Amino acid sequence: MTTNSESKVLILTRELRAPIELVFKVWSEAEHLKHWWGPKGFDIDVKGLDFRPGGYFHYSMSAPDGSKMWGKFNYLEIKPSEKIVWLNSFSDEAGNLVRAPFSDLIPLQIRNEVTFAEQNGVTTLNLHSSAFNANEEERSFYEGMFESMEQGWGGTFEQLEQYVAR
């Protein structure tokens, strides 16, 4: 993790034994996202995907206990096979931003940037994640979650790795 002028940034790197075109494709199409995105053990249902700057990804996550949460990406920047930048948030079924169901201190929006680079058939993902438009209390709480977020992203990236290996 590193520090910028406002808040700390969670930085994670993952190598996938798959070509960059395939890795980018599974980030950009609903048919693929539903198979690997989200926490381990959750089922993802895609309500809508408009993969372009200004577009969105709206989905629900169903936990093994039957509870359901909604999430939404708002895409800011997309460079094919190079970079995706989006604001991630919890949402309601209609796509409106809402607080996380488990804490009022999680920022309404998290800025994520994933970059892709390939060498010898191995694609490296670099993820930078930080609180967006958050107050000091929300930023501090978010930064205190980095260790658990590393585990959460680790599970998501494991699912991605298994998916692209098929």
MARBA-3410 file (N, C-alpha, C, O; in Angstrom, 1 decimal):
166
0.8,-1.2,0.0,0.0,0.0,0.0,0.9,1.2,0.0,2.0,1.3,0.6 ~ 0.4,2.3,-0.7,1.2,3.5,-0.8,0.3,4.7,-0.4,-0.9,4.5,-0.2 ~ 0.8,5.8,-0.2,0.1,7.0,0.2,0.1,8.0,-0.9,1.1,8.3,-1.5 ~ -1.1,8.6,-1.1,-1.2,9.8,-1.9,-1.6,11.0,-1.1,-1.6,10.9,0.2 ~ -1.9,12.1,-1.6,-2.1,13.3,-0.8,-3.4,13.2,0.0,-3.5,13.9,1.0
-4.4,12.4,-0.4,-5.6,12.3,0.4,-5.7,11.1,1.2,-6.0,11.1,2.4 ~ -5.4,10.0,0.6,-5.6,8.7,1.3,-4.7,7.6,0.8,-4.0,7.8,-0.2 ~ -4.6,6.6,1.6,-3.8,5.4,1.2,-4.5,4.7,0.0,-5.8,4.7,-0.1 ~ -3.7,4.0,-0.8,-4.3,3.3,-1.9,-3.9,1.8,-1.7,-2.8,1.4,-1.4 ~ -4.9,0.9,-1.8,-4.7,-0.5,-1.8,-4.1,-0.9,-3.2,-4.8,-0.6,-4.2
-3.0,-1.5,-3.2,-2.4,-2.0,-4.5,-2.2,-3.5,-4.4,-1.5,-4.0,-3.5 ~ -2.8,-4.2,-5.4,-2.6,-5.6,-5.5,-2.2,-6.0,-6.9,-2.6,-5.3,-7.9 ~ -1.4,-7.0,-7.0,-0.9,-7.5,-8.2,-1.2,-9.0,-8.3,-1.0,-9.7,-7.4 ~ -1.6,-9.4,-9.5,-1.8,-10.8,-9.8,-1.4,-11.2,-11.1,-1.6,-10.5,-12.1 ~ -0.7,-12.4,-11.3,-0.3,-12.9,-12.6,-1.2,-14.0,-13.0,-1.5,-14.9,-12.2
-1.7,-14.0,-14.2,-2.6,-15.0,-14.8,-1.9,-15.6,-16.0,-1.4,-14.9,-16.9 ~ -1.9,-16.9,-16.0,-1.4,-17.6,-17.2,-2.4,-17.7,-18.3,-3.0,-18.7,-18.6 ~ -2.6,-16.5,-18.9,-3.6,-16.3,-20.0,-3.2,-15.1,-20.8,-2.6,-14.2,-20.2 ~ -3.6,-15.1,-22.1,-3.2,-13.9,-22.9,-4.1,-12.7,-22.5,-5.2,-12.9,-22.0 ~ -3.5,-11.6,-22.7,-4.1,-10.3,-22.3,-5.5,-10.1,-22.9,-6.4,-9.6,-22.3
-5.6,-10.5,-24.2,-6.9,-10.3,-24.8,-8.0,-11.1,-24.1,-9.1,-10.6,-24.0 ~ -7.7,-12.3,-23.7,-8.7,-13.1,-23.0,-9.0,-12.5,-21.6,-10.2,-12.4,-21.2 ~ -8.0,-12.1,-20.9,-8.2,-11.5,-19.5,-9.0,-10.2,-19.6,-10.0,-10.0,-18.8 ~ -8.7,-9.4,-20.6,-9.5,-8.2,-20.8,-11.0,-8.5,-21.1,-11.9,-7.9,-20.6 ~ -11.2,-9.5,-22.0,-12.5,-9.9,-22.4,-13.4,-10.3,-21.3,-14.6,-10.0,-21.2
-12.8,-11.1,-20.3,-13.6,-11.6,-19.2,-14.0,-10.5,-18.2,-14.8,-10.6,-17.4 ~ -13.3,-9.3,-18.3,-13.6,-8.1,-17.5,-14.7,-7.3,-18.2,-15.3,-6.5,-17.6 ~ -14.9,-7.5,-19.5,-15.7,-6.6,-20.3,-17.1,-7.2,-20.8,-17.8,-6.5,-21.4 ~ -17.4,-8.5,-20.5,-18.6,-9.1,-21.0,-19.4,-9.7,-19.8,-18.8,-10.5,-19.0 ~ -20.7,-9.5,-19.8,-21.5,-10.0,-18.7,-21.5,-11.5,-18.6,-21.4,-12.1,-17.5
-21.5,-12.2,-19.7,-21.4,-13.6,-19.7,-20.2,-14.2,-19.0,-20.3,-15.2,-18.4 ~ -19.1,-13.4,-19.0,-17.9,-13.9,-18.3,-17.9,-13.4,-16.8,-17.6,-14.1,-15.9 ~ -18.3,-12.1,-16.6,-18.2,-11.5,-15.3,-19.0,-12.3,-14.3,-18.6,-12.5,-13.1 ~ -20.2,-12.8,-14.7,-21.1,-13.6,-13.7,-20.4,-14.9,-13.2,-20.9,-15.4,-12.2 ~ -19.4,-15.3,-13.9,-18.7,-16.6,-13.5,-17.6,-16.4,-12.5,-17.1,-17.3,-11.9
-17.0,-15.2,-12.4,-15.9,-15.0,-11.5,-15.9,-13.8,-10.6,-15.2,-13.8,-9.6 ~ -16.7,-12.8,-11.0,-16.7,-11.5,-10.2,-17.3,-11.8,-8.8,-18.2,-12.6,-8.7 ~ -16.8,-11.1,-7.8,-17.4,-11.1,-6.5,-16.8,-12.1,-5.5,-15.8,-12.8,-5.8 ~ -17.3,-12.0,-4.3,-16.7,-12.9,-3.2,-16.9,-14.4,-3.5,-17.9,-14.8,-4.1 ~ -16.0,-15.2,-3.0,-16.1,-16.6,-3.2,-17.4,-17.1,-2.5,-17.7,-16.7,-1.4
-18.0,-18.0,-3.2,-19.2,-18.6,-2.6,-20.5,-17.9,-3.0,-21.6,-18.3,-2.6 ~ -20.4,-16.7,-3.6,-21.6,-15.9,-3.9,-22.0,-16.1,-5.4,-21.1,-16.4,-6.2 ~ -23.2,-16.1,-5.7,-23.7,-16.2,-7.0,-24.0,-14.8,-7.5,-24.5,-13.9,-6.8 ~ -23.5,-14.5,-8.7,-23.6,-13.2,-9.3,-24.7,-13.2,-10.4,-24.7,-14.1,-11.3 ~ -25.6,-12.3,-10.4,-26.6,-12.1,-11.4,-26.5,-10.7,-12.0,-26.5,-9.7,-11.3
-26.2,-10.7,-13.3,-26.0,-9.4,-14.0,-27.3,-8.8,-14.4,-28.1,-9.4,-15.2 ~ -27.6,-7.6,-13.8,-28.8,-6.9,-14.2,-28.6,-6.1,-15.5,-29.5,-6.0,-16.3 ~ -27.4,-5.6,-15.7,-27.1,-4.8,-16.8,-25.6,-4.5,-17.0,-24.9,-4.4,-15.9 ~ -25.1,-4.4,-18.2,-23.7,-4.1,-18.4,-23.7,-3.2,-19.7,-24.2,-3.6,-20.7 ~ -23.1,-2.0,-19.5,-22.9,-1.1,-20.7,-21.4,-0.8,-20.5,-21.0,0.2,-19.9
-20.5,-1.6,-21.2,-19.1,-1.5,-21.0,-18.5,-0.4,-21.9,-18.1,-0.7,-23.0 ~ -18.5,0.8,-21.4,-17.9,2.0,-22.1,-17.7,3.1,-21.1,-18.4,3.0,-20.0 ~ -16.8,4.0,-21.3,-16.7,5.2,-20.4,-18.1,5.8,-20.3,-18.8,6.1,-21.3 ~ -18.6,6.1,-19.1,-19.9,6.6,-18.9,-20.9,5.5,-18.7,-22.1,5.7,-18.3 ~ -20.6,4.2,-18.9,-21.5,3.1,-18.8,-21.4,2.5,-17.4,-20.9,3.1,-16.5
-22.0,1.3,-17.2,-22.2,0.7,-15.9,-22.2,-0.8,-16.0,-22.3,-1.4,-17.0 ~ -22.0,-1.4,-14.8,-22.2,-2.8,-14.6,-23.0,-2.9,-13.3,-22.6,-2.5,-12.2 ~ -24.2,-3.4,-13.4,-25.2,-3.5,-12.3,-25.4,-5.0,-12.0,-25.8,-5.7,-12.9 ~ -25.3,-5.4,-10.8,-25.3,-6.8,-10.5,-25.8,-7.1,-9.1,-25.8,-6.2,-8.2 ~ -26.3,-8.3,-8.8,-26.6,-8.7,-7.5,-25.7,-9.8,-7.1,-25.2,-10.6,-7.9
-25.5,-9.9,-5.8,-24.6,-11.0,-5.2,-25.5,-11.7,-4.2,-26.0,-11.1,-3.2 ~ -25.7,-13.0,-4.4,-26.4,-13.8,-3.4,-25.5,-14.7,-2.6,-24.7,-15.5,-3.2 ~ -25.6,-14.5,-1.3,-24.7,-15.3,-0.4,-25.2,-16.7,-0.2,-26.4,-17.0,-0.5 ~ -24.4,-17.6,0.3,-24.8,-19.0,0.5,-26.0,-19.1,1.5,-26.8,-20.0,1.4 ~ -26.2,-18.1,2.4,-27.3,-18.1,3.3,-28.6,-17.5,2.7,-29.6,-17.4,3.4
-28.5,-17.1,1.4,-29.7,-16.6,0.8,-29.8,-15.1,0.8,-30.7,-14.6,0.1 ~ -29.0,-14.4,1.6,-29.1,-12.9,1.6,-28.6,-12.4,0.2,-27.7,-13.0,-0.4 ~ -29.1,-11.2,-0.1,-28.7,-10.6,-1.4,-28.3,-9.2,-1.2,-28.9,-8.4,-0.5 ~ -27.2,-8.8,-1.9,-26.7,-7.4,-2.0,-26.6,-7.0,-3.5,-26.4,-7.9,-4.3 ~ -26.7,-5.7,-3.7,-26.6,-5.2,-5.1,-25.3,-4.4,-5.1,-24.9,-3.7,-4.2
-24.7,-4.4,-6.3,-23.5,-3.5,-6.6,-23.6,-2.9,-7.9,-24.3,-3.3,-8.8 ~ -22.7,-1.9,-8.1,-22.7,-1.2,-9.4,-21.3,-0.6,-9.6,-20.7,-0.1,-8.7 ~ -20.9,-0.7,-10.9,-19.7,0.0,-11.3,-20.2,1.1,-12.2,-21.2,1.0,-12.9 ~ -19.5,2.3,-12.1,-19.7,3.3,-13.1,-18.3,3.5,-13.8,-17.4,3.9,-13.1 ~ -18.3,3.1,-15.0,-17.0,3.2,-15.8,-16.6,4.6,-16.1,-17.3,5.4,-16.6
-15.3,4.9,-15.8,-14.7,6.2,-16.0,-13.8,6.2,-17.3,-13.9,7.2,-18.1 ~ -13.0,5.2,-17.4,-12.0,5.1,-18.5,-11.8,3.7,-18.9,-11.7,2.8,-18.0 ~ -11.8,3.4,-20.1,-11.5,2.1,-20.6,-10.5,2.2,-21.8,-10.8,2.9,-22.8 ~ -9.4,1.5,-21.7,-8.5,1.4,-22.8,-8.3,-0.1,-23.1,-7.7,-0.8,-22.2 ~ -8.8,-0.7,-24.2,-8.8,-2.1,-24.4,-7.5,-2.7,-24.2,-6.4,-2.2,-24.7
-7.5,-3.8,-23.4,-6.3,-4.6,-23.1,-5.2,-3.8,-22.4,-4.1,-4.2,-22.3 ~ -5.6,-2.7,-21.8,-4.6,-1.8,-21.1,-5.1,-1.4,-19.7,-4.4,-1.6,-18.8 ~ -6.3,-0.9,-19.6,-6.8,-0.3,-18.4,-8.3,-0.2,-18.3,-8.9,0.1,-19.3 ~ -8.8,-0.4,-17.1,-10.2,-0.1,-16.8,-10.2,0.7,-15.5,-9.6,0.3,-14.5 ~ -10.9,1.8,-15.5,-11.1,2.6,-14.3,-12.6,2.8,-14.0,-13.4,3.1,-14.9
-13.0,2.5,-12.7,-14.4,2.6,-12.4,-14.6,3.0,-11.0,-13.7,2.8,-10.1 ~ -15.8,3.5,-10.7,-16.2,3.7,-9.3,-17.1,2.6,-8.9,-18.1,2.3,-9.7 ~ -16.8,1.9,-7.8,-17.6,0.8,-7.4,-18.4,1.2,-6.1,-17.9,1.9,-5.3 ~ -19.7,0.7,-6.1,-20.5,1.1,-4.9,-21.5,0.0,-4.7,-21.8,-0.9,-5.5 ~ -22.1,0.0,-3.5,-23.3,-0.8,-3.3,-24.5,0.0,-3.9,-24.4,1.2,-4.1
-25.5,-0.8,-4.3,-26.6,-0.1,-4.9,-27.9,-0.8,-4.4,-27.9,-1.8,-3.7 ~ -29.0,-0.3,-4.8,-30.3,-1.0,-4.7,-30.6,-1.7,-6.0,-29.9,-1.6,-6.9 ~ -31.8,-2.3,-6.0,-32.1,-3.1,-7.2,-32.3,-2.2,-8.4,-32.1,-2.6,-9.6 ~ -32.7,-0.9,-8.2,-32.9,0.1,-9.3,-31.5,0.7,-9.7,-31.5,1.4,-10.7 ~ -30.4,0.4,-9.0,-29.1,1.0,-9.4,-28.8,2.2,-8.7,-27.7,2.8,-9.1
-29.6,2.7,-7.8,-29.2,3.9,-7.0,-28.2,3.5,-5.9,-28.2,2.5,-5.4 ~ -27.2,4.5,-5.7,-26.2,4.2,-4.7,-26.8,4.2,-3.3,-27.6,5.0,-3.0 ~ -26.3,3.2,-2.5,-26.7,3.1,-1.2,-25.5,2.7,-0.3,-24.5,2.3,-0.8 ~ -25.7,2.9,1.0,-24.6,2.5,1.9,-24.5,1.0,2.0,-25.4,0.3,1.7 ~ -23.3,0.5,2.3,-23.0,-0.9,2.5,-24.0,-1.4,3.5,-24.2,-0.7,4.5
-24.6,-2.6,3.3,-25.6,-3.1,4.3,-24.9,-3.4,5.6,-25.7,-3.6,6.6 ~ -23.6,-3.5,5.7,-23.0,-4.0,6.9,-22.2,-2.8,7.7,-21.7,-3.1,8.7 ~ -22.1,-1.6,7.1,-21.5,-0.5,7.8,-21.8,0.8,7.1,-21.7,0.9,5.9 ~ -22.1,1.8,7.9,-22.4,3.2,7.4,-21.1,3.9,7.2,-21.1,5.0,6.7 ~ -19.9,3.3,7.6,-18.7,4.0,7.5,-17.9,3.7,6.2,-16.9,4.3,5.9
-18.4,2.7,5.4,-17.7,2.4,4.1,-18.1,3.6,3.2,-19.3,3.9,3.0 ~ -17.1,4.1,2.5,-17.4,5.2,1.5,-18.5,4.8,0.5,-18.5,3.6,0.1 ~ -19.3,5.7,0.1,-20.3,5.4,-0.9,-19.7,4.9,-2.2,-20.2,4.0,-2.9 ~ -18.5,5.4,-2.6,-17.8,5.0,-3.8,-16.4,4.7,-3.6,-15.7,5.4,-2.8 ~ -15.9,3.7,-4.2,-14.5,3.3,-4.2,-14.0,3.4,-5.7,-14.6,2.9,-6.6
-12.8,4.1,-5.8,-12.3,4.2,-7.2,-11.3,3.1,-7.4,-10.4,2.9,-6.6 ~ -11.5,2.3,-8.4,-10.7,1.2,-8.8,-10.1,1.4,-10.2,-10.7,1.9,-11.1 ~ -8.8,1.1,-10.3,-8.1,1.1,-11.6,-7.4,-0.2,-11.7,-6.5,-0.5,-10.9 ~ -7.6,-1.0,-12.8,-6.9,-2.2,-13.0,-6.2,-2.0,-14.4,-6.8,-1.6,-15.3 ~ -4.9,-2.3,-14.4,-4.1,-2.3,-15.6,-3.7,-3.7,-15.9,-3.5,-4.5,-15.1
-3.5,-3.9,-17.2,-3.1,-5.2,-17.8,-1.8,-5.1,-18.5,-1.6,-4.1,-19.3 ~ -0.9,-6.0,-18.4,0.3,-6.1,-19.1,0.7,-7.6,-19.3,0.4,-8.4,-18.4 ~ 1.1,-7.9,-20.5,1.4,-9.3,-20.8,2.9,-9.5,-21.2,3.5,-8.6,-21.9 ~ 3.5,-10.6,-20.7,4.8,-10.9,-21.1,4.9,-12.5,-21.1,4.6,-13.2,-20.2 ~ 5.2,-13.0,-22.3,5.4,-14.4,-22.5,4.1,-15.2,-22.1,4.2,-16.3,-21.5
3.0,-14.7,-22.5,1.7,-15.4,-22.3,1.2,-15.3,-20.9,0.1,-15.9,-20.5 ~ 1.8,-14.5,-20.0,1.4,-14.3,-18.7,0.9,-12.8,-18.6,1.6,-11.9,-18.9 ~ -0.4,-12.7,-18.1,-0.9,-11.3,-18.0,-0.8,-10.9,-16.5,-1.3,-11.6,-15.6 ~ -0.3,-9.7,-16.3,-0.2,-9.2,-14.9,-1.3,-8.1,-14.8,-1.4,-7.2,-15.6 ~ -2.1,-8.3,-13.7,-3.1,-7.3,-13.3,-2.5,-6.5,-12.2,-1.9,-7.0,-11.2
-2.6,-5.2,-12.2,-2.3,-4.3,-11.1,-3.6,-3.5,-10.8,-4.1,-2.8,-11.6 ~ -4.0,-3.7,-9.5,-5.2,-3.0,-9.1,-4.9,-2.0,-8.1,-4.1,-2.2,-7.1 ~ -5.4,-0.8,-8.3,-5.2,0.4,-7.3,-6.6,0.7,-6.9,-7.5,1.0,-7.7 ~ -6.9,0.7,-5.6,-8.2,0.9,-5.0,-8.1,2.0,-3.9,-7.3,1.8,-3.0 ~ -9.0,3.0,-3.9,-9.0,4.0,-2.9,-10.4,4.6,-2.7,-11.3,4.5,-3.6
-10.6,5.1,-1.5,-11.9,5.8,-1.2,-12.1,7.0,-2.2,-11.1,7.7,-2.5 ~ -13.3,7.3,-2.6,-13.6,8.4,-3.5,-14.6,9.3,-2.8,-15.6,8.8,-2.4 ~ -14.3,10.6,-2.8,-15.2,11.6,-2.2,-15.6,11.2,-0.8,-16.8,11.4,-0.5 ~ -14.7,10.7,0.0,-15.0,10.2,1.3,-14.6,11.3,2.4,-13.6,12.0,2.1 ~ -15.3,11.3,3.5,-14.8,12.2,4.6,-13.7,11.4,5.3,-13.5,10.2,5.1
-13.1,12.1,6.3,-12.0,11.5,7.0,-12.3,10.2,7.7,-11.6,9.3,7.7 ~ -13.5,10.2,8.3,-13.9,9.0,9.1,-14.1,7.8,8.1,-13.7,6.7,8.4 ~ -14.7,8.0,7.0,-14.9,7.0,6.0,-13.6,6.5,5.4,-13.4,5.3,5.2 ~ -12.7,7.5,5.1,-11.4,7.1,4.6,-10.6,6.2,5.6,-10.0,5.2,5.2 ~ -10.6,6.7,6.8,-9.9,5.9,7.8,-10.5,4.5,8.0,-9.7,3.5,8.1
-11.8,4.4,8.0,-12.4,3.1,8.1,-12.0,2.2,6.9,-11.7,1.0,7.1 ~ -12.1,2.8,5.8,-11.8,2.0,4.5,-10.3,1.5,4.6,-10.1,0.4,4.3 ~ -9.4,2.4,4.9,-8.0,2.0,5.0,-7.8,1.0,6.1,-6.9,0.2,5.9 ~ -8.6,1.0,7.1,-8.5,-0.1,8.1,-9.0,-1.4,7.7,-8.7,-2.4,8.3 ~ -9.6,-1.5,6.5,-10.1,-2.7,6.0,-9.2,-3.3,4.9,-9.5,-4.4,4.3
-8.0,-2.7,4.7,-7.1,-3.2,3.6,-6.8,-4.7,3.8,-6.8,-5.4,2.8 ~ -6.5,-5.2,5.0,-6.1,-6.6,5.1,-7.3,-7.5,4.7,-7.0,-8.5,4.0 ~ -8.5,-7.2,5.2,-9.6,-8.0,4.8,-9.9,-7.9,3.3,-10.3,-8.8,2.6 ~ -9.7,-6.7,2.7,-9.9,-6.5,1.3,-8.9,-7.2,0.5,-9.2,-7.7,-0.6 ~ -7.7,-7.3,1.0,-6.7,-8.1,0.3,-7.1,-9.6,0.2,-7.0,-10.2,-0.9
-7.7,-10.1,1.2,-8.3,-11.5,1.2,-9.5,-11.6,0.2,-9.6,-12.5,-0.5 ~ -10.4,-10.6,0.3,-11.5,-10.6,-0.6,-11.1,-10.5,-2.1,-11.6,-11.3,-2.9 ~ -10.3,-9.6,-2.4,-9.8,-9.5,-3.8,-9.0,-10.7,-4.1,-9.1,-11.2,-5.3 ~ -8.3,-11.3,-3.2,-7.5,-12.5,-3.5,-8.5,-13.6,-3.9,-8.2,-14.4,-4.8 ~ -9.6,-13.8,-3.2,-10.6,-14.8,-3.6,-11.2,-14.5,-5.0,-11.4,-15.4,-5.8
-11.5,-13.2,-5.2,-12.0,-12.9,-6.6,-11.0,-13.2,-7.6,-11.4,-13.7,-8.7 ~ -9.8,-12.8,-7.4,-8.7,-13.1,-8.4,-8.5,-14.6,-8.6,-8.1,-15.0,-9.7 ~ -8.6,-15.4,-7.5,-8.5,-16.8,-7.6,-9.6,-17.3,-8.6,-9.4,-18.2,-9.4 ~ -10.8,-16.8,-8.4,-11.9,-17.2,-9.3,-11.6,-16.8,-10.7,-11.9,-17.6,-11.6 ~ -11.1,-15.6,-10.9,-10.7,-15.2,-12.2,-9.7,-16.1,-12.8,-9.8,-16.5,-14.0
-8.7,-16.4,-12.0,-7.6,-17.3,-12.5,-8.1,-18.6,-12.9,-7.7,-19.2,-14.0 ~ -9.0,-19.2,-12.1,-9.6,-20.5,-12.5,-10.5,-20.4,-13.7,-10.5,-21.3,-14.6 ~ -11.2,-19.3,-13.9,-12.1,-19.1,-15.0,-11.3,-19.0,-16.3,-11.6,-19.6,-17.3 ~ -10.2,-18.2,-16.3,-9.5,-18.0,-17.6,-8.6,-19.3,-17.9,-8.2,-19.4,-19.0 ~ -8.4,-20.1,-16.9,-7.7,-21.4,-17.2,-8.5,-22.4,-17.9,-7.9,-23.4,-18.5
-9.8,-22.3,-17.9,-10.7,-23.3,-18.6,-10.6,-23.2,-20.1,-11.2,-23.9,-20.8
END
